[in-house]
Amino acid sequence: MHIDCLSNPDNQQVDVIISTVPWTDSAIPLMAPAALKPMVEQVGMTCLGVDFNVEIYNATLYQHESTASKQSQIFYNADVYNLVPHKSPGHLINFFFHGVGHPDINDWLYDMFESAARAMLSWKPKFIGLSLFSYVSRHSCEWLCYHIKKLSPDTKIIIGGAGCLEQFTGPSTFADNMLERGLVDYHIRGDGEHALKQLLLGNTSYPGINSVDWKEINNQELAKLPYPDYSDYDFTRYKKQMLGIQGSRGCVRACTFCDYITNWTKFQWRTGEVIFEEMKLQYSKYGIRVFQFQDTLTNGNLKEFNKLIQLLADYNESNPSESFHWGGYYIFREQSANDEEMWRTMAKSGAQILSVGIENLNEDIRYAIGKKFSNKSITFHIEQARLHNIRLDLLFIVGYVTETQHHIDQAKIWLDNHVQYQDKILLSWGGTLGIFPNTWLDRNKARTGTIMIGNSPQQWVNPSIGSTVALRAQWVQDLIEHSEKLGYNVMSNQIDNHFVLEQLINTDV
Amino acid sequence: MNAVMIHDGKECPGFSVDLTLPTKLTLVVSGKNMKLDTKIDKDGKILEDLYIKIIGVTLDGFDPGVNFLHQKIKLVTQDGKVLTNPYLGFNGHVDFIMDQPTVFQQVMHWKNVA
């Protein structure tokens, strides 16, 4: 099999290859190889940074119409990407999720792993770094490493990314198993830029290298990180001509359910000017003017956010034929006097789709979570978004520790009363609430009356209010059906809903 | 009563072998005396038994999965019966047929959903 991003017709040599690992449901370039390539080069090594995922993703795309893609029609540029469909994309996806075979795919997958390993090794790298965006890349990673090590046991393999971790905190069973079996040599966790650099310099005791503890990058370090280098990417392969960008790490909120903040404990941000400069530079290099923020929130630092949107708005006004557009995660705050002006500027800045963690349509629950904005403010922000033609993806968690049938009924009433926004908002009901290790909810189980009944974060009950796994799963289904019946756009999330569907089948839990 | 696994003339709780695919690996169960080594009460209930239970098989470290253990291990007894079970309680043999050319294809073949 010819793997375009790894082909080496001139028999060149690099010190390090950084690659994504299939399969990630992403129609835009995955950032990690581009972000890490300049870090490798800072230590005087050469690097090939490629998005292997996109070639395999395209093979599965023919029948698998990405949920994320469907909801981002506004960014489509469907005519330009190269699509090489496999005849059984469903079986391929089944392999990536579950590691199982099928006669239609086994030979194809073998060819893919063998060819990828050979193509990588044709560059004679000393190190191969594999980035796992989610757990769906694990089976591929395992087999790819196996084929690489079979061919070249001395080539050092490094893995990293959220896909290596079962949970943000604590040991990684997957990575530890890969290390024990000799399939990889190093696992980097947390902020990988400096750890990778130190590893390449020989400092393998740096925090985050084969260790649970790691070192967070601070504001000054974040500001000094080089811009991602996409020069090894082939943009004709992407369905959406869009680049990822990072404005911050960590979060300004302390939501009770969140395990992200147990891992990234401090909010770190880049300035509006630096982000704007990166956008301009990437446009000049790659001709792409649409950016997707990859951080948890774009407007964590309001001062810098306002600076950024003003810079973008001014630029767009002066350059109407070359205007920038962007999307990302956004937090609602309680309505304030300046907000109408801010929404106007956001629209001018090119904001197109904002994903907002509403979590719950009941104020008491939202306040208990730590999101202190009223229902009145939600309606205000949605109305502003509608006025300025900005699409909102509203993200929810169903079945908070205090949630009862009454709250579900109230949520349905809210939906009944806001149908006028059905084509401007996308509802993502997600899965049911999970109690993840080291979160506030985990530390306060006695206080909230919750009891874990299994190993999965979703397997908990609250006997005092009759909250069970099956009931919460049923609530998700009810809310999906109710909102679909009313004509809302509803996100169908295969991964989140897997657990819900399992619980609906296994209702005795 | 203790059953022992013999590999290369030595007792072992488990073993690994170097193989070149495709190939067939045969596991032989022998020496069990059905009259002495399986004790049953007057109602036919087994009180004590001598058996080997296969608890795991891996190929180059890759586990073919729980379905493999329960659906693909077939003990052919000395009188020709085929028992599909990882619990080997009769004299006979189990053939592990590995007819695929590579480890990946063999493991996937075992894990085929079709």
Chai-1 contact restraints between the chains, C-beta under 6 A:
chainA,res_idxA,chainB,res_idxB,connection_type,confidence,min_distance_angstrom,max_distance_angstrom,comment,restraint_id
A,V100,B,K111,contact,1.0,0.0,6.0,A-B,restraint_1
A,V100,B,V113,contact,1.0,0.0,6.0,A-B,restraint_2
A,G101,B,M108,contact,1.0,0.0,6.0,A-B,restraint_3
A,G101,B,K111,contact,1.0,0.0,6.0,A-B,restraint_4
A,G101,B,N112,contact,1.0,0.0,6.0,A-B,restraint_5
A,H102,B,N112,contact,1.0,0.0,6.0,A-B,restraint_6
A,H102,B,V113,contact,1.0,0.0,6.0,A-B,restraint_7
A,H102,B,A114,contact,1.0,0.0,6.0,A-B,restraint_8
A,P103,B,A114,contact,1.0,0.0,6.0,A-B,restraint_9
A,N106,B,Q105,contact,1.0,0.0,6.0,A-B,restraint_10
A,N106,B,M108,contact,1.0,0.0,6.0,A-B,restraint_11
A,Y110,B,T102,contact,1.0,0.0,6.0,A-B,restraint_12
A,Y110,B,F104,contact,1.0,0.0,6.0,A-B,restraint_13
A,Y110,B,Q105,contact,1.0,0.0,6.0,A-B,restraint_14
A,W143,B,F104,contact,1.0,0.0,6.0,A-B,restraint_15
A,R181,B,G61,contact,1.0,0.0,6.0,A-B,restraint_16
